[in-house]
Amino acid sequence: MKHEEIIKLQKYLQQKFGNRTIDVRPRPKQDDSVELYLGDEFIGLIYLDEDEGERSYMVQISILDIDLDEVS
């Protein structure tokens, strides 16, 4: 993904979720996906999907079972 597209994704997610700490960062050696952060914490990946000229984005969020132990 190009820099302009990454910035648009970041701004969209920040506005949609009302959270300015959402950060979208390019992945080294990958141009079909970007990394998704909440502050300094990595939370997942955003994949680009192109089909018949239409572009969409799929968010994959990883939650470790040990992270669920923090929730009461």
mmCIF file of the N, C-alpha and C atoms, coordinates in Angstrom:
data_MODEL
# 
_entry.id   MODEL 
# 
loop_
_atom_site.group_PDB 
_atom_site.id 
_atom_site.type_symbol 
_atom_site.label_atom_id 
_atom_site.label_alt_id 
_atom_site.label_comp_id 
_atom_site.label_asym_id 
_atom_site.label_entity_id 
_atom_site.label_seq_id 
_atom_site.pdbx_PDB_ins_code 
_atom_site.Cartn_x 
_atom_site.Cartn_y 
_atom_site.Cartn_z 
_atom_site.occupancy 
_atom_site.B_iso_or_equiv 
_atom_site.pdbx_formal_charge 
_atom_site.auth_seq_id 
_atom_site.auth_comp_id 
_atom_site.auth_asym_id 
_atom_site.auth_atom_id 
_atom_site.pdbx_PDB_model_num 
ATOM 1   N N  . MET A 1 1  ? 0.834   -1.174  0.000   1.00 0.00 ? 1  MET A N  1 
ATOM 2   C CA . MET A 1 1  ? 0.000   0.000   0.000   1.00 0.00 ? 1  MET A CA 1 
ATOM 3   C C  . MET A 1 1  ? 0.881   1.241   0.000   1.00 0.00 ? 1  MET A C  1 
ATOM 4   N N  . LYS A 1 2  ? 0.399   2.242   -0.648  1.00 0.00 ? 2  LYS A N  1 
ATOM 5   C CA . LYS A 1 2  ? 1.138   3.495   -0.710  1.00 0.00 ? 2  LYS A CA 1 
ATOM 6   C C  . LYS A 1 2  ? 0.905   4.311   0.558   1.00 0.00 ? 2  LYS A C  1 
ATOM 7   N N  . HIS A 1 3  ? 1.826   5.229   0.806   1.00 0.00 ? 3  HIS A N  1 
ATOM 8   C CA . HIS A 1 3  ? 1.784   6.062   2.013   1.00 0.00 ? 3  HIS A CA 1 
ATOM 9   C C  . HIS A 1 3  ? 0.441   6.793   2.153   1.00 0.00 ? 3  HIS A C  1 
ATOM 10  N N  . GLU A 1 4  ? -0.065  7.360   1.068   1.00 0.00 ? 4  GLU A N  1 
ATOM 11  C CA . GLU A 1 4  ? -1.318  8.109   1.115   1.00 0.00 ? 4  GLU A CA 1 
ATOM 12  C C  . GLU A 1 4  ? -2.485  7.218   1.544   1.00 0.00 ? 4  GLU A C  1 
ATOM 13  N N  . GLU A 1 5  ? -2.480  5.988   1.059   1.00 0.00 ? 5  GLU A N  1 
ATOM 14  C CA . GLU A 1 5  ? -3.534  5.033   1.392   1.00 0.00 ? 5  GLU A CA 1 
ATOM 15  C C  . GLU A 1 5  ? -3.453  4.635   2.878   1.00 0.00 ? 5  GLU A C  1 
ATOM 16  N N  . ILE A 1 6  ? -2.250  4.467   3.378   1.00 0.00 ? 6  ILE A N  1 
ATOM 17  C CA . ILE A 1 6  ? -2.044  4.119   4.787   1.00 0.00 ? 6  ILE A CA 1 
ATOM 18  C C  . ILE A 1 6  ? -2.554  5.243   5.682   1.00 0.00 ? 6  ILE A C  1 
ATOM 19  N N  . ILE A 1 7  ? -2.254  6.478   5.325   1.00 0.00 ? 7  ILE A N  1 
ATOM 20  C CA . ILE A 1 7  ? -2.712  7.633   6.106   1.00 0.00 ? 7  ILE A CA 1 
ATOM 21  C C  . ILE A 1 7  ? -4.235  7.718   6.093   1.00 0.00 ? 7  ILE A C  1 
ATOM 22  N N  . LYS A 1 8  ? -4.863  7.475   4.947   1.00 0.00 ? 8  LYS A N  1 
ATOM 23  C CA . LYS A 1 8  ? -6.326  7.493   4.868   1.00 0.00 ? 8  LYS A CA 1 
ATOM 24  C C  . LYS A 1 8  ? -6.943  6.416   5.755   1.00 0.00 ? 8  LYS A C  1 
ATOM 25  N N  . LEU A 1 9  ? -6.369  5.221   5.727   1.00 0.00 ? 9  LEU A N  1 
ATOM 26  C CA . LEU A 1 9  ? -6.853  4.140   6.589   1.00 0.00 ? 9  LEU A CA 1 
ATOM 27  C C  . LEU A 1 9  ? -6.752  4.534   8.054   1.00 0.00 ? 9  LEU A C  1 
ATOM 28  N N  . GLN A 1 10 ? -5.620  5.092   8.435   1.00 0.00 ? 10 GLN A N  1 
ATOM 29  C CA . GLN A 1 10 ? -5.405  5.498   9.819   1.00 0.00 ? 10 GLN A CA 1 
ATOM 30  C C  . GLN A 1 10 ? -6.425  6.548   10.239  1.00 0.00 ? 10 GLN A C  1 
ATOM 31  N N  . LYS A 1 11 ? -6.614  7.576   9.433   1.00 0.00 ? 11 LYS A N  1 
ATOM 32  C CA . LYS A 1 11 ? -7.576  8.632   9.761   1.00 0.00 ? 11 LYS A CA 1 
ATOM 33  C C  . LYS A 1 11 ? -8.995  8.085   9.844   1.00 0.00 ? 11 LYS A C  1 
ATOM 34  N N  . TYR A 1 12 ? -9.343  7.192   8.929   1.00 0.00 ? 12 TYR A N  1 
ATOM 35  C CA . TYR A 1 12 ? -10.674 6.584   8.953   1.00 0.00 ? 12 TYR A CA 1 
ATOM 36  C C  . TYR A 1 12 ? -10.902 5.822   10.256  1.00 0.00 ? 12 TYR A C  1 
ATOM 37  N N  . LEU A 1 13 ? -9.944  4.975   10.629  1.00 0.00 ? 13 LEU A N  1 
ATOM 38  C CA . LEU A 1 13 ? -10.088 4.176   11.844  1.00 0.00 ? 13 LEU A CA 1 
ATOM 39  C C  . LEU A 1 13 ? -10.111 5.060   13.093  1.00 0.00 ? 13 LEU A C  1 
ATOM 40  N N  . GLN A 1 14 ? -9.284  6.096   13.121  1.00 0.00 ? 14 GLN A N  1 
ATOM 41  C CA . GLN A 1 14 ? -9.277  7.018   14.258  1.00 0.00 ? 14 GLN A CA 1 
ATOM 42  C C  . GLN A 1 14 ? -10.636 7.695   14.415  1.00 0.00 ? 14 GLN A C  1 
ATOM 43  N N  . GLN A 1 15 ? -11.215 8.125   13.303  1.00 0.00 ? 15 GLN A N  1 
ATOM 44  C CA . GLN A 1 15 ? -12.525 8.778   13.356  1.00 0.00 ? 15 GLN A CA 1 
ATOM 45  C C  . GLN A 1 15 ? -13.632 7.789   13.698  1.00 0.00 ? 15 GLN A C  1 
ATOM 46  N N  . LYS A 1 16 ? -13.600 6.624   13.080  1.00 0.00 ? 16 LYS A N  1 
ATOM 47  C CA . LYS A 1 16 ? -14.645 5.618   13.278  1.00 0.00 ? 16 LYS A CA 1 
ATOM 48  C C  . LYS A 1 16 ? -14.716 5.149   14.724  1.00 0.00 ? 16 LYS A C  1 
ATOM 49  N N  . PHE A 1 17 ? -13.560 4.956   15.359  1.00 0.00 ? 17 PHE A N  1 
ATOM 50  C CA . PHE A 1 17 ? -13.509 4.445   16.716  1.00 0.00 ? 17 PHE A CA 1 
ATOM 51  C C  . PHE A 1 17 ? -13.268 5.540   17.760  1.00 0.00 ? 17 PHE A C  1 
ATOM 52  N N  . GLY A 1 18 ? -13.150 6.785   17.307  1.00 0.00 ? 18 GLY A N  1 
ATOM 53  C CA . GLY A 1 18 ? -12.955 7.900   18.232  1.00 0.00 ? 18 GLY A CA 1 
ATOM 54  C C  . GLY A 1 18 ? -11.707 7.746   19.078  1.00 0.00 ? 18 GLY A C  1 
ATOM 55  N N  . ASN A 1 19 ? -10.622 7.299   18.438  1.00 0.00 ? 19 ASN A N  1 
ATOM 56  C CA . ASN A 1 19 ? -9.394  7.030   19.186  1.00 0.00 ? 19 ASN A CA 1 
ATOM 57  C C  . ASN A 1 19 ? -8.191  7.472   18.356  1.00 0.00 ? 19 ASN A C  1 
ATOM 58  N N  . ARG A 1 20 ? -7.561  8.543   18.792  1.00 0.00 ? 20 ARG A N  1 
ATOM 59  C CA . ARG A 1 20 ? -6.419  9.099   18.045  1.00 0.00 ? 20 ARG A CA 1 
ATOM 60  C C  . ARG A 1 20 ? -5.143  8.293   18.235  1.00 0.00 ? 20 ARG A C  1 
ATOM 61  N N  . THR A 1 21 ? -5.150  7.288   19.122  1.00 0.00 ? 21 THR A N  1 
ATOM 62  C CA . THR A 1 21 ? -3.940  6.495   19.334  1.00 0.00 ? 21 THR A CA 1 
ATOM 63  C C  . THR A 1 21 ? -3.830  5.332   18.336  1.00 0.00 ? 21 THR A C  1 
ATOM 64  N N  . ILE A 1 22 ? -4.824  5.169   17.477  1.00 0.00 ? 22 ILE A N  1 
ATOM 65  C CA . ILE A 1 22 ? -4.740  4.137   16.438  1.00 0.00 ? 22 ILE A CA 1 
ATOM 66  C C  . ILE A 1 22 ? -3.665  4.541   15.445  1.00 0.00 ? 22 ILE A C  1 
ATOM 67  N N  . ASP A 1 23 ? -2.763  3.621   15.163  1.00 0.00 ? 23 ASP A N  1 
ATOM 68  C CA . ASP A 1 23 ? -1.635  3.889   14.269  1.00 0.00 ? 23 ASP A CA 1 
ATOM 69  C C  . ASP A 1 23 ? -1.546  2.759   13.241  1.00 0.00 ? 23 ASP A C  1 
ATOM 70  N N  . VAL A 1 24 ? -1.461  3.124   11.990  1.00 0.00 ? 24 VAL A N  1 
ATOM 71  C CA . VAL A 1 24 ? -1.314  2.151   10.901  1.00 0.00 ? 24 VAL A CA 1 
ATOM 72  C C  . VAL A 1 24 ? 0.081   2.327   10.323  1.00 0.00 ? 24 VAL A C  1 
ATOM 73  N N  . ARG A 1 25 ? 0.841   1.244   10.314  1.00 0.00 ? 25 ARG A N  1 
ATOM 74  C CA . ARG A 1 25 ? 2.243   1.316   9.884   1.00 0.00 ? 25 ARG A CA 1 
ATOM 75  C C  . ARG A 1 25 ? 2.523   0.324   8.761   1.00 0.00 ? 25 ARG A C  1 
ATOM 76  N N  . PRO A 1 26 ? 3.373   0.727   7.812   1.00 0.00 ? 26 PRO A N  1 
ATOM 77  C CA . PRO A 1 26 ? 3.746   -0.208  6.742   1.00 0.00 ? 26 PRO A CA 1 
ATOM 78  C C  . PRO A 1 26 ? 4.519   -1.402  7.295   1.00 0.00 ? 26 PRO A C  1 
ATOM 79  N N  . ARG A 1 27 ? 4.424   -2.519  6.594   1.00 0.00 ? 27 ARG A N  1 
ATOM 80  C CA . ARG A 1 27 ? 5.178   -3.720  6.961   1.00 0.00 ? 27 ARG A CA 1 
ATOM 81  C C  . ARG A 1 27 ? 6.414   -3.814  6.083   1.00 0.00 ? 27 ARG A C  1 
ATOM 82  N N  . PRO A 1 28 ? 7.547   -4.160  6.667   1.00 0.00 ? 28 PRO A N  1 
ATOM 83  C CA . PRO A 1 28 ? 8.751   -4.331  5.846   1.00 0.00 ? 28 PRO A CA 1 
ATOM 84  C C  . PRO A 1 28 ? 8.557   -5.460  4.834   1.00 0.00 ? 28 PRO A C  1 
ATOM 85  N N  . LYS A 1 29 ? 8.896   -5.201  3.619   1.00 0.00 ? 29 LYS A N  1 
ATOM 86  C CA . LYS A 1 29 ? 8.877   -6.187  2.535   1.00 0.00 ? 29 LYS A CA 1 
ATOM 87  C C  . LYS A 1 29 ? 7.488   -6.720  2.196   1.00 0.00 ? 29 LYS A C  1 
ATOM 88  N N  . GLN A 1 30 ? 6.425   -6.064  2.662   1.00 0.00 ? 30 GLN A N  1 
ATOM 89  C CA . GLN A 1 30 ? 5.055   -6.471  2.346   1.00 0.00 ? 30 GLN A CA 1 
ATOM 90  C C  . GLN A 1 30 ? 4.314   -5.250  1.814   1.00 0.00 ? 30 GLN A C  1 
ATOM 91  N N  . ASP A 1 31 ? 3.650   -5.390  0.690   1.00 0.00 ? 31 ASP A N  1 
ATOM 92  C CA . ASP A 1 31 ? 2.889   -4.254  0.184   1.00 0.00 ? 31 ASP A CA 1 
ATOM 93  C C  . ASP A 1 31 ? 1.391   -4.554  0.105   1.00 0.00 ? 31 ASP A C  1 
ATOM 94  N N  . ASP A 1 32 ? 0.978   -5.742  0.574   1.00 0.00 ? 32 ASP A N  1 
ATOM 95  C CA . ASP A 1 32 ? -0.441  -6.093  0.542   1.00 0.00 ? 32 ASP A CA 1 
ATOM 96  C C  . ASP A 1 32 ? -1.093  -5.998  1.919   1.00 0.00 ? 32 ASP A C  1 
ATOM 97  N N  . SER A 1 33 ? -0.329  -5.539  2.915   1.00 0.00 ? 33 SER A N  1 
ATOM 98  C CA . SER A 1 33 ? -0.866  -5.433  4.263   1.00 0.00 ? 33 SER A CA 1 
ATOM 99  C C  . SER A 1 33 ? -0.071  -4.415  5.066   1.00 0.00 ? 33 SER A C  1 
ATOM 100 N N  . VAL A 1 34 ? -0.692  -3.955  6.165   1.00 0.00 ? 34 VAL A N  1 
ATOM 101 C CA . VAL A 1 34 ? -0.058  -3.012  7.081   1.00 0.00 ? 34 VAL A CA 1 
ATOM 102 C C  . VAL A 1 34 ? -0.299  -3.485  8.508   1.00 0.00 ? 34 VAL A C  1 
ATOM 103 N N  . GLU A 1 35 ? 0.488   -2.967  9.452   1.00 0.00 ? 35 GLU A N  1 
ATOM 104 C CA . GLU A 1 35 ? 0.346   -3.313  10.858  1.00 0.00 ? 35 GLU A CA 1 
ATOM 105 C C  . GLU A 1 35 ? -0.586  -2.318  11.539  1.00 0.00 ? 35 GLU A C  1 
ATOM 106 N N  . LEU A 1 36 ? -1.367  -2.813  12.483  1.00 0.00 ? 36 LEU A N  1 
ATOM 107 C CA . LEU A 1 36 ? -2.316  -1.990  13.221  1.00 0.00 ? 36 LEU A CA 1 
ATOM 108 C C  . LEU A 1 36 ? -1.899  -1.949  14.687  1.00 0.00 ? 36 LEU A C  1 
ATOM 109 N N  . TYR A 1 37 ? -1.743  -0.738  15.205  1.00 0.00 ? 37 TYR A N  1 
ATOM 110 C CA . TYR A 1 37 ? -1.327  -0.528  16.593  1.00 0.00 ? 37 TYR A CA 1 
ATOM 111 C C  . TYR A 1 37 ? -2.359  0.311   17.329  1.00 0.00 ? 37 TYR A C  1 
ATOM 112 N N  . LEU A 1 38 ? -2.466  0.054   18.620  1.00 0.00 ? 38 LEU A N  1 
ATOM 113 C CA . LEU A 1 38 ? -3.221  0.901   19.529  1.00 0.00 ? 38 LEU A CA 1 
ATOM 114 C C  . LEU A 1 38 ? -2.190  1.441   20.506  1.00 0.00 ? 38 LEU A C  1 
ATOM 115 N N  . GLY A 1 39 ? -1.798  2.686   20.291  1.00 0.00 ? 39 GLY A N  1 
ATOM 116 C CA . GLY A 1 39 ? -0.653  3.225   21.020  1.00 0.00 ? 39 GLY A CA 1 
ATOM 117 C C  . GLY A 1 39 ? 0.592   2.476   20.575  1.00 0.00 ? 39 GLY A C  1 
ATOM 118 N N  . ASP A 1 40 ? 1.317   1.916   21.542  1.00 0.00 ? 40 ASP A N  1 
ATOM 119 C CA . ASP A 1 40 ? 2.524   1.156   21.222  1.00 0.00 ? 40 ASP A CA 1 
ATOM 120 C C  . ASP A 1 40 ? 2.270   -0.339  21.100  1.00 0.00 ? 40 ASP A C  1 
ATOM 121 N N  . GLU A 1 41 ? 1.015   -0.754  21.302  1.00 0.00 ? 41 GLU A N  1 
ATOM 122 C CA . GLU A 1 41 ? 0.692   -2.186  21.304  1.00 0.00 ? 41 GLU A CA 1 
ATOM 123 C C  . GLU A 1 41 ? 0.209   -2.659  19.932  1.00 0.00 ? 41 GLU A C  1 
ATOM 124 N N  . PHE A 1 42 ? 0.908   -3.639  19.396  1.00 0.00 ? 42 PHE A N  1 
ATOM 125 C CA . PHE A 1 42 ? 0.495   -4.260  18.144  1.00 0.00 ? 42 PHE A CA 1 
ATOM 126 C C  . PHE A 1 42 ? -0.792  -5.027  18.389  1.00 0.00 ? 42 PHE A C  1 
ATOM 127 N N  . ILE A 1 43 ? -1.821  -4.769  17.568  1.00 0.00 ? 43 ILE A N  1 
ATOM 128 C CA . ILE A 1 43 ? -3.077  -5.498  17.756  1.00 0.00 ? 43 ILE A CA 1 
ATOM 129 C C  . ILE A 1 43 ? -3.504  -6.313  16.543  1.00 0.00 ? 43 ILE A C  1 
ATOM 130 N N  . GLY A 1 44 ? -2.877  -6.095  15.378  1.00 0.00 ? 44 GLY A N  1 
ATOM 131 C CA . GLY A 1 44 ? -3.278  -6.904  14.233  1.00 0.00 ? 44 GLY A CA 1 
ATOM 132 C C  . GLY A 1 44 ? -2.737  -6.389  12.916  1.00 0.00 ? 44 GLY A C  1 
ATOM 133 N N  . LEU A 1 45 ? -3.337  -6.922  11.857  1.00 0.00 ? 45 LEU A N  1 
ATOM 134 C CA . LEU A 1 45 ? -2.939  -6.582  10.494  1.00 0.00 ? 45 LEU A CA 1 
ATOM 135 C C  . LEU A 1 45 ? -4.163  -6.146  9.698   1.00 0.00 ? 45 LEU A C  1 
ATOM 136 N N  . ILE A 1 46 ? -3.924  -5.306  8.711   1.00 0.00 ? 46 ILE A N  1 
ATOM 137 C CA . ILE A 1 46 ? -4.966  -4.931  7.755   1.00 0.00 ? 46 ILE A CA 1 
ATOM 138 C C  . ILE A 1 46 ? -4.481  -5.388  6.383   1.00 0.00 ? 46 ILE A C  1 
ATOM 139 N N  . TYR A 1 47 ? -5.273  -6.241  5.740   1.00 0.00 ? 47 TYR A N  1 
ATOM 140 C CA . TYR A 1 47 ? -4.921  -6.773  4.432   1.00 0.00 ? 47 TYR A CA 1 
ATOM 141 C C  . TYR A 1 47 ? -5.710  -6.069  3.344   1.00 0.00 ? 47 TYR A C  1 
ATOM 142 N N  . LEU A 1 48 ? -5.052  -5.804  2.238   1.00 0.00 ? 48 LEU A N  1 
ATOM 143 C CA . LEU A 1 48 ? -5.684  -5.225  1.064   1.00 0.00 ? 48 LEU A CA 1 
ATOM 144 C C  . LEU A 1 48 ? -6.188  -6.356  0.176   1.00 0.00 ? 48 LEU A C  1 
ATOM 145 N N  . ASP A 1 49 ? -7.431  -6.234  -0.279  1.00 0.00 ? 49 ASP A N  1 
ATOM 146 C CA . ASP A 1 49 ? -8.010  -7.206  -1.199  1.00 0.00 ? 49 ASP A CA 1 
ATOM 147 C C  . ASP A 1 49 ? -8.481  -6.470  -2.439  1.00 0.00 ? 49 ASP A C  1 
ATOM 148 N N  . GLU A 1 50 ? -8.000  -6.892  -3.587  1.00 0.00 ? 50 GLU A N  1 
ATOM 149 C CA . GLU A 1 50 ? -8.424  -6.300  -4.851  1.00 0.00 ? 50 GLU A CA 1 
ATOM 150 C C  . GLU A 1 50 ? -9.130  -7.363  -5.668  1.00 0.00 ? 50 GLU A C  1 
ATOM 151 N N  . ASP A 1 51 ? -10.371 -7.065  -6.084  1.00 0.00 ? 51 ASP A N  1 
ATOM 152 C CA . ASP A 1 51 ? -11.145 -8.007  -6.870  1.00 0.00 ? 51 ASP A CA 1 
ATOM 153 C C  . ASP A 1 51 ? -11.940 -7.233  -7.910  1.00 0.00 ? 51 ASP A C  1 
ATOM 154 N N  . GLU A 1 52 ? -11.667 -7.516  -9.157  1.00 0.00 ? 52 GLU A N  1 
ATOM 155 C CA . GLU A 1 52 ? -12.359 -6.879  -10.277 1.00 0.00 ? 52 GLU A CA 1 
ATOM 156 C C  . GLU A 1 52 ? -12.338 -5.360  -10.180 1.00 0.00 ? 52 GLU A C  1 
ATOM 157 N N  . GLY A 1 53 ? -11.196 -4.818  -9.804  1.00 0.00 ? 53 GLY A N  1 
ATOM 158 C CA . GLY A 1 53 ? -11.025 -3.370  -9.743  1.00 0.00 ? 53 GLY A CA 1 
ATOM 159 C C  . GLY A 1 53 ? -11.518 -2.716  -8.469  1.00 0.00 ? 53 GLY A C  1 
ATOM 160 N N  . GLU A 1 54 ? -12.143 -3.482  -7.586  1.00 0.00 ? 54 GLU A N  1 
ATOM 161 C CA . GLU A 1 54 ? -12.610 -2.930  -6.314  1.00 0.00 ? 54 GLU A CA 1 
ATOM 162 C C  . GLU A 1 54 ? -11.627 -3.278  -5.215  1.00 0.00 ? 54 GLU A C  1 
ATOM 163 N N  . ARG A 1 55 ? -11.387 -2.307  -4.333  1.00 0.00 ? 55 ARG A N  1 
ATOM 164 C CA . ARG A 1 55 ? -10.445 -2.512  -3.231  1.00 0.00 ? 55 ARG A CA 1 
ATOM 165 C C  . ARG A 1 55 ? -11.222 -2.548  -1.916  1.00 0.00 ? 55 ARG A C  1 
ATOM 166 N N  . SER A 1 56 ? -10.841 -3.467  -1.048  1.00 0.00 ? 56 SER A N  1 
ATOM 167 C CA . SER A 1 56 ? -11.405 -3.522  0.290   1.00 0.00 ? 56 SER A CA 1 
ATOM 168 C C  . SER A 1 56 ? -10.291 -3.897  1.256   1.00 0.00 ? 56 SER A C  1 
ATOM 169 N N  . TYR A 1 57 ? -10.581 -3.721  2.525   1.00 0.00 ? 57 TYR A N  1 
ATOM 170 C CA . TYR A 1 57 ? -9.570  -3.946  3.556   1.00 0.00 ? 57 TYR A CA 1 
ATOM 171 C C  . TYR A 1 57 ? -10.143 -4.889  4.607   1.00 0.00 ? 57 TYR A C  1 
ATOM 172 N N  . MET A 1 58 ? -9.370  -5.867  4.986   1.00 0.00 ? 58 MET A N  1 
ATOM 173 C CA . MET A 1 58 ? -9.784  -6.832  5.998   1.00 0.00 ? 58 MET A CA 1 
ATOM 174 C C  . MET A 1 58 ? -8.873  -6.679  7.213   1.00 0.00 ? 58 MET A C  1 
ATOM 175 N N  . VAL A 1 59 ? -9.487  -6.536  8.370   1.00 0.00 ? 59 VAL A N  1 
ATOM 176 C CA . VAL A 1 59 ? -8.733  -6.371  9.611   1.00 0.00 ? 59 VAL A CA 1 
ATOM 177 C C  . VAL A 1 59 ? -8.682  -7.708  10.338  1.00 0.00 ? 59 VAL A C  1 
ATOM 178 N N  . GLN A 1 60 ? -7.480  -8.128  10.681  1.00 0.00 ? 60 GLN A N  1 
ATOM 179 C CA . GLN A 1 60 ? -7.284  -9.344  11.472  1.00 0.00 ? 60 GLN A CA 1 
ATOM 180 C C  . GLN A 1 60 ? -6.659  -8.931  12.786  1.00 0.00 ? 60 GLN A C  1 
ATOM 181 N N  . ILE A 1 61 ? -7.404  -9.136  13.876  1.00 0.00 ? 61 ILE A N  1 
ATOM 182 C CA . ILE A 1 61 ? -6.915  -8.775  15.205  1.00 0.00 ? 61 ILE A CA 1 
ATOM 183 C C  . ILE A 1 61 ? -6.561  -10.053 15.954  1.00 0.00 ? 61 ILE A C  1 
ATOM 184 N N  . SER A 1 62 ? -5.376  -10.063 16.530  1.00 0.00 ? 62 SER A N  1 
ATOM 185 C CA . SER A 1 62 ? -4.914  -11.223 17.285  1.00 0.00 ? 62 SER A CA 1 
ATOM 186 C C  . SER A 1 62 ? -5.104  -10.962 18.772  1.00 0.00 ? 62 SER A C  1 
ATOM 187 N N  . ILE A 1 63 ? -5.756  -11.915 19.463  1.00 0.00 ? 63 ILE A N  1 
ATOM 188 C CA . ILE A 1 63 ? -5.936  -11.827 20.908  1.00 0.00 ? 63 ILE A CA 1 
ATOM 189 C C  . ILE A 1 63 ? -5.377  -13.112 21.507  1.00 0.00 ? 63 ILE A C  1 
ATOM 190 N N  . LEU A 1 64 ? -4.372  -12.972 22.346  1.00 0.00 ? 64 LEU A N  1 
ATOM 191 C CA . LEU A 1 64 ? -3.786  -14.132 23.013  1.00 0.00 ? 64 LEU A CA 1 
ATOM 192 C C  . LEU A 1 64 ? -4.636  -14.527 24.210  1.00 0.00 ? 64 LEU A C  1 
ATOM 193 N N  . ASP A 1 65 ? -4.677  -15.808 24.502  1.00 0.00 ? 65 ASP A N  1 
ATOM 194 C CA . ASP A 1 65 ? -5.474  -16.260 25.637  1.00 0.00 ? 65 ASP A CA 1 
ATOM 195 C C  . ASP A 1 65 ? -4.986  -15.656 26.953  1.00 0.00 ? 65 ASP A C  1 
ATOM 196 N N  . ILE A 1 66 ? -3.691  -15.388 27.061  1.00 0.00 ? 66 ILE A N  1 
ATOM 197 C CA . ILE A 1 66 ? -3.183  -14.774 28.296  1.00 0.00 ? 66 ILE A CA 1 
ATOM 198 C C  . ILE A 1 66 ? -3.669  -13.334 28.451  1.00 0.00 ? 66 ILE A C  1 
ATOM 199 N N  . ASP A 1 67 ? -3.977  -12.675 27.322  1.00 0.00 ? 67 ASP A N  1 
ATOM 200 C CA . ASP A 1 67 ? -4.536  -11.329 27.393  1.00 0.00 ? 67 ASP A CA 1 
ATOM 201 C C  . ASP A 1 67 ? -5.923  -11.338 28.021  1.00 0.00 ? 67 ASP A C  1 
ATOM 202 N N  . LEU A 1 68 ? -6.655  -12.424 27.834  1.00 0.00 ? 68 LEU A N  1 
ATOM 203 C CA . LEU A 1 68 ? -8.001  -12.509 28.393  1.00 0.00 ? 68 LEU A CA 1 
ATOM 204 C C  . LEU A 1 68 ? -7.973  -12.663 29.908  1.00 0.00 ? 68 LEU A C  1 
ATOM 205 N N  . ASP A 1 69 ? -6.852  -13.119 30.447  1.00 0.00 ? 69 ASP A N  1 
ATOM 206 C CA . ASP A 1 69 ? -6.724  -13.250 31.899  1.00 0.00 ? 69 ASP A CA 1 
ATOM 207 C C  . ASP A 1 69 ? -6.758  -11.896 32.595  1.00 0.00 ? 69 ASP A C  1 
ATOM 208 N N  . GLU A 1 70 ? -6.434  -10.831 31.848  1.00 0.00 ? 70 GLU A N  1 
ATOM 209 C CA . GLU A 1 70 ? -6.418  -9.487  32.414  1.00 0.00 ? 70 GLU A CA 1 
ATOM 210 C C  . GLU A 1 70 ? -7.830  -8.923  32.572  1.00 0.00 ? 70 GLU A C  1 
ATOM 211 N N  . VAL A 1 71 ? -8.816  -9.554  31.968  1.00 0.00 ? 71 VAL A N  1 
ATOM 212 C CA . VAL A 1 71 ? -10.192 -9.061  31.995  1.00 0.00 ? 71 VAL A CA 1 
ATOM 213 C C  . VAL A 1 71 ? -10.932 -9.730  33.146  1.00 0.00 ? 71 VAL A C  1 
ATOM 214 N N  . SER A 1 72 ? -11.632 -8.923  33.934  1.00 0.00 ? 72 SER A N  1 
ATOM 215 C CA . SER A 1 72 ? -12.383 -9.508  35.044  1.00 0.00 ? 72 SER A CA 1 
ATOM 216 C C  . SER A 1 72 ? -13.857 -9.595  34.738  1.00 0.00 ? 72 SER A C  1 
# 
